[in-house]
Amino acid sequence: MKSFKMLMIAALTILTVSVFAQDSTMQKNKNKETAEVTYVCPMHPDVIMDKSGKCPKCGRNLTPKEKMKMEVVGLYECPAHPNITSDKPGQCSVCGSKMNLSPKEKMKMGVMKTYTCPMHPEVTGKEGDTCPKCGMKLEHNDNATGPGNVTMQFSTSPASVNPNQEVTLSLTPKMKDKPNEQVPLDVEHTKKIHLIVVSEDLSWFNHIHPELNADGSYTVKEKFPFPGKYTLFADYKPSGANHTVDNLSVTVAGTVPAAKTYGADKLSGAAGDGFSVSLSPEGGKFLTNMPMHINGVMMLNGKEVDVNTLEDYLGAKAHMVVVSLADKKYLHVHPSVEGGKFDLHTTFDKPGVYRGWIQFQSKGKVYTSDFVMNVSEGTAANMKDMKHDSMDMKEMKH
């Protein structure tokens, strides 16, 4: 009798442990299938919190962003025998059918899709969103959070550069872990590399395009007009990787002239041959930490011109580059066209003086209009006022 009681106690103990272990395993699996929710500012993706609230930079409401966990057992299942699962593709052990992704995994993959700006991969969002920095539509990009593995090797020939001397600029994209392999680049806006060159005081600007050589390098010739430091922005996209902008520099020998200083905004830029472009920010001023909507009107000999009549330049009616004077922050803005005018969207991260250049093409000639923009610190109150101004403008149009 005593032995029987001992056996019963042992059996109950084993049963209890088994049930507990099963519940624990089920709970772990349940946790693995649960979405982690974080809250992100739609204007400042670096602002991430574990609960809802407002962005400390601009005051906008944080939006939830779900990211499903990857540790899932049973990624694949047999279409005829859904109880037959596997963590890798293959054939069903019962009927030999091809194992497919389970419906649950297809759903999770859809949730996990990342959409980013092709020009600013740090800007993320959902399908259908546009980039607040340049106005481009966000594209599906699962590499968005991956580290960059490509760097740009840069040199000049001759190594010592003098003013107004023709210099060959050589740029070679290199993989950090495989430096001897050539790195293919995608064509973006009809070119593989866009090289933006500015002087230290931003009084001089050029936009050139290095051409590919057999050894994988890209070269282009340039002349620097006066002594001093020049910043070069190499704008490119390695195939299968994120869009990249590398900051390079050239120092030109000689006595550096006095730096040009800037006062009030200069929002009308003559481009030559009677062309000019005038900018007007919505709300009347340039502010940080909020999406800026800027209207651009083109004039020819004093009369407004429909920008749709322009030829395409690098695959669009125009391109705009914006650079900050203090820290050489680079923005590539893509003007869309609305009502015969340029419609520009961008976001300024810091206050200060910015210079901008719009380039367009007519009768085979490229024209450039330049601007000066004084950007002030934006606040949540400014954001509210901007929204009201935007709504008033829409009502006036209707």
VENPE-V46646 format. One record per residue. N is the residue number from 1. RES is the residue in one letter. SS is DSSP state (H for helix, E for strand, L for the rest). OMEGA is omega in radians with two decimals (none if undefined). D_FIRST is the distance of its C-alpha to the first C-alpha in whole Angstrom. Layout:
{{N/RES/SS/OMEGA/D_FIRST} {N/RES/SS/OMEGA/D_FIRST}}
//
This chain:
{{1/M/L/3.12/0} {2/K/H/3.13/4} {3/S/H/-3.13/5} {4/F/H/3.11/5} {5/K/H/3.12/6} {6/M/H/3.13/9} {7/L/H/3.14/10} {8/M/H/3.12/11} {9/I/H/3.13/12} {10/A/H/-3.12/14} {11/A/H/3.12/15} {12/L/H/3.12/17} {13/T/H/3.13/18} {14/I/H/-3.14/20} {15/L/H/-3.14/21} {16/T/H/3.12/23} {17/V/H/-3.12/25} {18/S/H/3.14/26} {19/V/H/3.12/27} {20/F/H/3.13/29} {21/A/H/-3.14/30} {22/Q/H/3.12/32} {23/D/H/3.14/33} {24/S/H/3.13/35} {25/T/H/3.13/36} {26/M/H/3.14/37} {27/Q/H/3.12/39} {28/K/H/3.13/41} {29/N/H/3.12/42} {30/K/H/3.12/43} {31/N/H/-3.13/45} {32/K/H/-3.09/47} {33/E/L/-3.09/48} {34/T/L/3.13/49} {35/A/E/3.00/53} {36/E/E/-3.11/54} {37/V/E/3.00/57} {38/T/E/-3.10/60} {39/Y/E/-3.00/63} {40/V/E/3.03/66} {41/C/L/3.13/70} {42/P/L/3.14/72} {43/M/L/-3.10/75} {44/H/L/-3.06/73} {45/P/L/3.08/70} {46/D/L/3.09/70} {47/V/L/-3.08/69} {48/I/E/3.13/65} {49/M/E/-3.13/63} {50/D/L/3.07/59} {51/K/L/-3.11/60} {52/S/L/-3.13/63} {53/G/L/-3.13/66} {54/K/E/3.12/70} {55/C/L/3.13/71} {56/P/L/-3.12/73} {57/K/L/-3.03/76} {58/C/L/3.09/77} {59/G/L/3.13/75} {60/R/L/3.08/74} {61/N/E/3.06/70} {62/L/L/-3.13/68} {63/T/E/-3.13/66} {64/P/E/3.10/63} {65/K/E/-3.11/62} {66/E/E/3.05/59} {67/K/E/-3.07/58} {68/M/E/3.07/55} {69/K/L/-3.08/53} {70/M/L/-3.05/53} {71/E/L/-3.10/49} {72/V/L/3.09/48} {73/V/L/3.13/46} {74/G/L/3.11/47} {75/L/L/-3.07/51} {76/Y/E/3.09/52} {77/E/E/3.12/50} {78/C/E/3.14/51} {79/P/L/3.14/54} {80/A/L/-3.12/52} {81/H/L/-3.06/48} {82/P/L/3.08/48} {83/N/L/3.09/44} {84/I/L/-3.08/46} {85/T/E/3.13/47} {86/S/E/3.11/48} {87/D/L/3.08/49} {88/K/L/-3.12/53} {89/P/L/-3.13/55} {90/G/L/-3.13/55} {91/Q/E/3.11/54} {92/C/L/-3.13/51} {93/S/L/-3.12/48} {94/V/L/-3.04/48} {95/C/L/3.11/52} {96/G/L/3.14/54} {97/S/L/3.11/55} {98/K/E/3.11/57} {99/M/E/-3.13/54} {100/N/E/3.00/56} {101/L/E/3.12/55} {102/S/L/3.11/53} {103/P/H/3.14/54} {104/K/H/-3.13/53} {105/E/H/3.07/54} {106/K/H/3.12/57} {107/M/H/-3.13/57} {108/K/H/3.12/56} {109/M/H/3.10/59} {110/G/H/3.12/61} {111/V/H/-3.03/60} {112/M/H/-3.13/61} {113/K/L/-3.14/64} {114/T/L/3.09/67} {115/Y/E/-3.11/70} {116/T/E/3.03/73} {117/C/L/3.12/76} {118/P/L/3.13/78} {119/M/L/-3.11/80} {120/H/L/-3.03/78} {121/P/L/3.08/74} {122/E/L/3.11/73} {123/V/L/-3.12/74} {124/T/E/3.13/71} {125/G/E/-3.14/70} {126/K/L/-3.11/69} {127/E/L/-3.14/71} {128/G/L/3.13/74} {129/D/L/3.04/75} {130/T/E/-3.11/78} {131/C/L/3.11/79} {132/P/L/-3.11/80} {133/K/L/-3.08/82} {134/C/L/3.09/84} {135/G/L/-3.13/83} {136/M/L/3.11/82} {137/K/E/3.11/79} {138/L/L/-3.11/75} {139/E/E/3.10/74} {140/H/E/-3.10/71} {141/N/L/-3.14/70} {142/D/L/3.10/67} {143/N/L/-2.97/68} {144/A/L/-3.09/69} {145/T/L/-3.11/67} {146/G/L/3.13/67} {147/P/L/3.11/69} {148/G/L/-3.12/73} {149/N/L/-3.08/73} {150/V/E/3.06/77} {151/T/E/-3.08/79} {152/M/E/3.07/83} {153/Q/E/-3.00/85} {154/F/E/3.07/89} {155/S/E/3.07/92} {156/T/E/3.06/96} {157/S/E/0.06/99} {158/P/L/-3.11/101} {159/A/L/3.09/98} {160/S/L/-3.00/101} {161/V/E/3.09/102} {162/N/L/-3.14/105} {163/P/L/3.07/106} {164/N/L/3.07/108} {165/Q/L/3.10/107} {166/E/E/-3.07/105} {167/V/E/3.04/101} {168/T/E/3.09/99} {169/L/E/-3.11/95} {170/S/E/3.14/93} {171/L/E/-3.13/89} {172/T/E/3.08/86} {173/P/E/-3.09/83} {174/K/E/3.00/80} {175/M/E/-3.06/76} {176/K/L/-3.10/75} {177/D/L/3.11/72} {178/K/L/-3.00/75} {179/P/L/-3.12/78} {180/N/L/-3.13/80} {181/E/L/3.06/79} {182/Q/E/-3.12/82} {183/V/L/3.10/80} {184/P/L/3.11/81} {185/L/E/3.07/82} {186/D/L/3.02/82} {187/V/L/3.10/85} {188/E/E/-3.09/85} {189/H/L/3.03/88} {190/T/L/-3.12/90} {191/K/E/3.12/90} {192/K/L/3.05/87} {193/I/E/2.96/88} {194/H/E/-3.11/90} {195/L/E/3.13/91} {196/I/E/-3.08/92} {197/V/E/3.11/95} {198/V/E/3.03/96} {199/S/E/-3.07/98} {200/E/L/-3.14/96} {201/D/L/3.11/98} {202/L/L/3.09/98} {203/S/L/-3.12/101} {204/W/L/-3.05/101} {205/F/E/2.98/99} {206/N/E/3.14/98} {207/H/E/-3.04/96} {208/I/E/-3.02/96} {209/H/L/3.08/94} {210/P/L/-3.12/93} {211/E/E/-3.08/94} {212/L/E/3.04/91} {213/N/L/-3.08/92} {214/A/L/-3.10/91} {215/D/L/3.12/89} {216/G/L/3.10/87} {217/S/L/3.09/89} {218/Y/E/-3.10/91} {219/T/E/3.07/94} {220/V/E/3.13/97} {221/K/E/-3.12/100} {222/E/E/3.01/101} {223/K/E/3.13/104} {224/F/L/-2.92/103} {225/P/L/-3.08/106} {226/F/L/-3.10/106} {227/P/L/3.08/104} {228/G/E/-3.13/100} {229/K/E/3.06/97} {230/Y/E/3.07/96} {231/T/E/3.13/92} {232/L/E/3.10/91} {233/F/E/3.09/88} {234/A/E/-3.03/87} {235/D/E/-3.04/85} {236/Y/E/3.12/83} {237/K/E/3.04/80} {238/P/E/-3.12/79} {239/S/L/3.12/77} {240/G/L/-3.12/74} {241/A/L/-3.11/74} {242/N/L/2.99/75} {243/H/E/-3.00/78} {244/T/E/2.97/79} {245/V/E/3.10/82} {246/D/E/3.08/83} {247/N/E/3.12/86} {248/L/E/-3.14/88} {249/S/E/3.05/91} {250/V/E/3.06/95} {251/T/E/-3.11/97} {252/V/E/-3.05/101} {253/A/L/3.07/103} {254/G/L/3.13/106} {255/T/L/-3.07/107} {256/V/L/3.12/104} {257/P/L/3.11/106} {258/A/L/-3.11/106} {259/A/L/3.08/103} {260/K/L/3.11/103} {261/T/L/-3.06/102} {262/Y/L/3.13/101} {263/G/L/-3.10/102} {264/A/L/3.08/101} {265/D/L/2.98/99} {266/K/E/-2.99/101} {267/L/L/3.04/100} {268/S/E/-3.07/103} {269/G/E/3.06/104} {270/A/E/-3.08/107} {271/A/E/-3.11/106} {272/G/E/3.13/109} {273/D/L/3.10/112} {274/G/L/3.13/111} {275/F/E/2.97/108} {276/S/E/3.10/106} {277/V/E/3.10/102} {278/S/E/3.14/101} {279/L/E/3.03/98} {280/S/E/3.13/97} {281/P/E/3.08/93} {282/E/L/-3.06/91} {283/G/L/3.02/92} {284/G/L/-3.13/95} {285/K/L/3.13/93} {286/F/E/-3.07/90} {287/L/E/3.08/87} {288/T/E/2.94/84} {289/N/L/3.07/80} {290/M/L/3.13/81} {291/P/L/3.13/82} {292/M/E/3.06/86} {293/H/E/-3.04/88} {294/I/E/3.08/92} {295/N/E/3.11/94} {296/G/E/-3.13/97} {297/V/E/3.12/100} {298/M/E/3.11/103} {299/M/E/3.02/106} {300/L/E/-3.10/109} {301/N/L/3.05/113} {302/G/L/-3.14/112} {303/K/E/-3.12/110} {304/E/E/-3.11/106} {305/V/E/3.02/105} {306/D/L/-3.06/102} {307/V/H/3.06/100} {308/N/H/3.14/99} {309/T/H/3.11/102} {310/L/L/2.98/101} {311/E/E/3.05/100} {312/D/L/3.06/97} {313/Y/E/-3.09/96} {314/L/L/3.03/93} {315/G/L/3.14/92} {316/A/E/-3.14/92} {317/K/L/3.10/95} {318/A/L/3.01/95} {319/H/E/3.11/93} {320/M/E/3.06/92} {321/V/E/3.10/91} {322/V/E/-3.13/91} {323/V/E/3.10/90} {324/S/E/-3.09/90} {325/L/L/-3.00/93} {326/A/L/-3.03/90} {327/D/L/3.09/88} {328/K/L/3.03/89} {329/K/L/-3.01/86} {330/Y/E/3.04/86} {331/L/E/3.06/86} {332/H/E/-3.05/87} {333/V/E/-3.12/88} {334/H/L/-3.14/88} {335/P/L/2.93/91} {336/S/E/-3.10/90} {337/V/E/3.11/93} {338/E/E/3.12/93} {339/G/L/3.12/96} {340/G/L/3.14/98} {341/K/E/3.03/97} {342/F/E/3.11/95} {343/D/E/-3.03/91} {344/L/E/3.10/90} {345/H/E/3.07/86} {346/T/E/3.09/85} {347/T/L/3.10/83} {348/F/E/-3.11/84} {349/D/L/-3.06/82} {350/K/L/3.05/84} {351/P/L/3.12/87} {352/G/E/3.13/91} {353/V/E/3.07/93} {354/Y/E/3.00/93} {355/R/E/-3.14/95} {356/G/E/3.12/95} {357/W/E/3.04/97} {358/I/E/3.11/97} {359/Q/E/3.14/98} {360/F/E/-3.04/99} {361/Q/E/3.07/102} {362/S/E/-3.14/105} {363/K/L/3.05/107} {364/G/L/-3.11/105} {365/K/E/3.12/106} {366/V/E/3.14/103} {367/Y/E/3.14/103} {368/T/E/3.00/102} {369/S/E/-3.10/102} {370/D/E/-3.02/100} {371/F/E/3.00/99} {372/V/E/-3.12/98} {373/M/E/3.06/95} {374/N/E/-3.04/94} {375/V/E/3.13/91} {376/S/E/3.11/89} {377/E/L/3.12/86} {378/G/L/3.13/84} {379/T/L/3.09/82} {380/A/H/3.11/80} {381/A/H/3.07/83} {382/N/H/3.13/85} {383/M/H/3.14/82} {384/K/H/3.12/82} {385/D/H/3.14/86} {386/M/H/3.13/86} {387/K/H/3.12/84} {388/H/H/3.12/86} {389/D/H/-3.14/89} {390/S/H/3.13/88} {391/M/H/3.11/87} {392/D/H/3.12/91} {393/M/H/3.14/92} {394/K/H/3.13/90} {395/E/H/3.11/92} {396/M/H/-3.14/95} {397/K/H/-3.14/95} {398/H/L/none/94}}
//
